[in-house]
Amino acid sequence: MSRSNFGDIRVFVEVARRGGFRAAAEHLHQAPASISEAVQRFEDRLGVKLFERSTRSVVLTSIGEQFYARSLPAVAELEGAISDLDDQKDQVTGTLRLSAPYSAGPFFLDELVARFAEAYPSVDVELIYDDKKIDLLTSGIDAAIRSNTLLGPDTHAVSVGPELKMSIVAAPSYLARKDTPKHPRDILEHDAICYAFGLGGQQAPWGFIGPEGEYVMQPQPRMLANDMRSLLQYAKHGLGLAYVYAEIAAPYITNGNVVEVLTKHLSSMPRYSLNYLGKKHMTRRLRAFVDMAKENAR
């Protein structure tokens, strides 16, 4: 059935149910002339007369009565289905699917997701920790928490989580062999332990700040991994300089396993972004999570 046929059937049912063009027009929020034209068009298409019209009334013909008796239940069933959808849109239910890098969990995301689950007990949450870039159109994921370098095109992004302070660390034994770097350009002469995003191997740049503002350097990696805890283990064993989140490095520094270098030259990384598709068809559960993430960020 074409969309125009279905629309005409609904108009026919409303005219028959309400006994006239004007009453049907008020219910459907259309002009009476448009309702009359739709019925006439439908009759012409079917080749039958559904209503007897006069200046004072509109009455079903015998064939119109038969058609009304058979079409009314189908239209009523569809109206009920649409009403159920509207009711569900006003509830925060269903399954919220999120993707995030491993590092986001202990920083802020585990706490945020736990608070969300407590606030919305009718929502199930699936949280997949994965560092690779996500295609929100095809993956079935509602939202992805990512760094700015991995944001998808034609999507919306909200900054979430804390500011990401960085550290460059190395084992004392490594610095005894290689000397301590005094300037960011010195890292190009050192063994670098670098972070990579998932299977693609896209390397995270090292960010610095100087007299002219922020800039990045990309050392040649000796070691490459997609987990900062591994980077710190490699640094602890004297394999090179590691560029990692300061919060993750703090226990290693406190224990004397590694020491910080170039602290005055380091810039902070941008906060994580909560990345999702357009707002037009956003589910209420995703809207609730986005709102909570925004509030948490403030």
C-alpha positions in Angstrom: 0.0 0.0 0.0 1.3 3.4 -0.9 1.7 6.1 1.7 -0.9 8.3 0.0 -3.4 5.4 0.0 -2.9 4.9 3.7 -3.3 8.7 4.4 -6.6 8.7 2.4 -7.9 5.7 4.3 -7.3 7.5 7.6 -9.1 10.6 6.4 -12.0 8.4 5.2 -12.2 6.7 8.6 -12.2 10.0 10.5 -14.9 11.5 8.3 -17.1 8.4 8.8 -16.3 8.2 12.5 -17.1 11.9 13.2 -19.9 12.3 10.7 -18.6 15.1 8.6 -15.7 16.8 6.9 -15.5 19.7 9.4 -15.3 17.5 12.5 -12.7 15.3 10.8 -10.7 18.3 9.7 -10.6 19.6 13.3 -9.4 16.3 14.6 -6.7 15.9 11.9 -5.7 19.6 12.1 -6.4 20.2 8.4 -8.7 22.5 6.4 -12.2 21.1 5.7 -11.6 21.6 1.9 -8.4 19.4 2.1 -10.4 16.7 3.8 -13.2 16.8 1.2 -10.6 16.8 -1.6 -8.8 13.8 -0.1 -12.1 11.8 0.1 -13.0 12.7 -3.5 -9.5 11.7 -4.7 -9.8 8.4 -2.8 -13.2 7.6 -4.3 -12.0 8.4 -7.8 -9.0 6.1 -7.3 -11.2 3.3 -6.0 -14.0 3.9 -8.6 -16.7 3.7 -5.9 -18.8 6.2 -4.0 -18.2 6.0 -0.3 -20.4 8.9 1.0 -23.7 10.5 0.0 -23.2 14.2 0.4 -25.7 17.0 0.9 -25.5 20.5 2.1 -26.5 19.3 5.6 -25.0 15.9 6.0 -22.4 13.3 4.9 -23.7 9.7 5.1 -21.9 6.5 4.2 -23.1 4.5 1.2 -23.7 0.8 1.7 -20.3 0.0 0.2 -18.8 2.8 2.3 -20.3 1.1 5.4 -18.7 -2.2 4.5 -15.3 -0.5 3.8 -15.5 1.4 7.1 -16.3 -1.7 9.1 -13.2 -3.4 7.7 -10.8 -0.5 7.8 -11.7 0.9 11.2 -10.0 -1.9 13.3 -6.8 -1.6 11.3 -6.6 2.1 11.7 -7.4 1.9 15.4 -4.7 -0.7 15.8 -2.1 1.5 14.1 -3.2 4.5 16.2 -2.7 2.4 19.3 0.8 1.4 18.2 1.7 5.0 17.5 0.4 5.9 21.0 2.5 3.2 22.6 5.6 4.6 20.8 4.8 8.1 22.1 4.5 6.7 25.6 7.9 4.9 25.3 9.5 8.1 24.1 8.6 9.8 27.4 10.3 7.0 29.4 14.0 6.4 29.9 14.2 2.7 29.1 16.1 0.2 26.9 19.8 -0.5 26.5 22.4 2.2 26.4 25.6 1.0 24.5 28.8 2.9 25.1 32.4 2.6 23.9 35.4 4.1 25.6 39.2 3.8 25.9 40.5 1.7 28.8 41.9 4.8 30.5 38.6 6.6 30.8 37.2 4.1 33.3 39.3 4.8 36.4 39.5 8.5 35.5 35.8 9.3 35.6 33.6 7.0 33.4 33.1 4.1 35.8 31.8 6.5 38.4 29.6 8.3 35.9 28.1 5.1 34.5 27.4 3.8 38.0 25.5 7.0 38.9 23.5 6.8 35.7 22.5 3.2 36.3 21.4 4.1 39.8 19.3 7.1 38.6 17.7 5.1 35.7 17.1 1.5 36.9 15.0 0.8 33.8 18.0 1.2 31.5 20.5 -1.5 30.9 24.1 -0.4 30.1 26.6 -2.1 27.9 30.1 -0.5 28.3 32.8 -1.7 25.8 36.3 -0.7 26.5 38.1 -0.4 23.2 40.6 2.2 21.9 39.8 1.9 18.2 37.8 4.5 16.2 34.0 3.7 16.2 31.6 4.1 13.3 28.4 5.2 15.2 26.3 4.6 12.0 27.1 0.9 11.7 28.4 -0.3 15.1 25.1 -0.2 17.2 26.9 2.0 19.7 24.9 4.9 21.0 27.9 7.1 22.0 31.7 6.8 22.1 34.0 8.5 24.6 37.1 9.4 22.7 40.0 11.8 22.4 39.5 14.7 19.9 41.8 12.9 17.4 39.3 10.1 17.1 36.0 11.9 16.7 33.8 10.8 13.9 32.7 13.2 11.1 29.1 14.6 11.1 28.7 13.9 14.8 28.1 15.9 18.0 30.7 16.0 20.8 30.5 17.1 24.4 33.6 17.5 26.6 33.5 15.2 29.5 35.9 14.0 32.3 38.8 15.8 33.9 41.6 17.8 32.3 44.3 15.3 31.2 47.6 16.3 32.7 50.6 14.5 31.1 54.0 13.3 32.2 57.1 12.1 30.5 58.8 9.5 32.7 61.8 7.2 32.5 63.6 4.9 34.9 66.7 6.3 36.7 68.7 3.5 35.1 67.7 4.7 31.6 68.6 8.3 32.3 71.9 7.3 33.7 72.7 5.7 30.3 71.1 8.3 28.0 71.2 11.6 29.9 68.2 13.6 31.0 66.5 15.5 28.1 66.6 19.3 28.7 64.3 20.4 25.8 61.5 18.7 24.0 63.5 18.4 20.8 65.9 16.2 22.8 63.3 13.4 22.9 64.0 12.8 19.2 67.4 11.4 20.3 65.9 9.1 22.9 64.1 5.7 22.8 60.4 6.5 22.9 57.6 4.4 24.5 54.5 5.6 22.7 50.7 5.1 22.9 48.9 3.8 19.8 45.2 3.8 19.2 44.0 0.2 18.7 44.8 -2.0 15.7 45.3 1.0 13.4 48.5 1.9 15.2 47.8 5.6 15.0 50.4 7.1 17.4 49.4 9.7 20.0 51.5 12.9 19.6 53.4 14.3 22.5 52.2 17.8 23.4 54.3 20.6 24.6 54.0 24.3 25.3 56.6 27.0 24.5 56.8 30.8 24.1 54.7 30.7 20.9 52.0 28.4 22.4 51.3 24.7 22.2 52.9 22.3 19.7 53.4 18.6 19.3 56.3 16.3 18.5 56.2 12.7 17.2 59.2 10.7 18.3 60.1 7.5 16.6 58.8 4.7 18.9 60.9 1.9 20.1 57.9 0.5 22.0 54.3 0.9 21.0 51.2 -0.2 22.9 47.6 0.8 23.4 47.6 0.5 27.2 49.3 3.2 29.3 49.9 0.7 32.1 52.1 -1.3 29.7 54.0 1.9 28.7 54.8 2.5 32.4 56.0 -1.1 32.8 58.3 -0.6 29.8 59.6 2.7 31.3 60.1 1.0 34.7 62.4 -1.5 33.0 64.6 1.2 31.5 63.4 0.9 27.9 62.9 4.6 27.2 60.9 7.7 27.8 57.1 7.2 28.2 54.4 9.8 27.5 51.5 9.0 29.8 48.7 10.5 31.9 50.1 12.1 35.1 47.5 10.5 37.3 48.5 7.0 36.1 52.2 7.7 36.5 51.9 9.2 40.0 52.2 5.8 41.9 55.3 4.8 39.9 56.9 8.2 40.6 56.1 8.0 44.3 57.7 4.5 44.5 60.8 5.7 42.7 60.3 3.4 39.7 60.4 6.3 37.3 61.2 10.0 37.4 59.6 12.9 35.5 61.4 14.9 32.9 60.5 18.1 31.0 57.8 19.0 33.4 57.8 22.7 32.6 57.4 22.1 28.9 54.4 19.8 29.0 50.9 20.9 27.9 47.7 19.2 29.0 45.7 17.1 26.7 42.1 18.1 25.8 39.4 16.4 27.9 37.6 13.4 26.5 34.7 13.9 24.2 31.3 12.1 24.3 30.7 11.6 20.6 27.2 10.8 19.3 25.0 11.1 16.2 22.6 13.9 15.5 20.0 15.1 18.0 17.0 14.6 15.8 16.3 11.0 16.7 18.2 10.8 20.0 16.7 8.3 22.5 15.7 9.6 25.9 18.2 7.3 27.5 21.0 8.8 25.5 19.7 12.3 26.2 19.7 11.5 29.9 23.2 10.2 29.8 24.5 13.2 27.8 22.8 15.6 30.3 24.3 13.8 33.2 27.8 13.8 31.6 27.5 17.6 31.0 26.5 18.1 34.6 29.3 16.0 35.8 31.8 17.9 33.6 30.6 21.2 35.2 
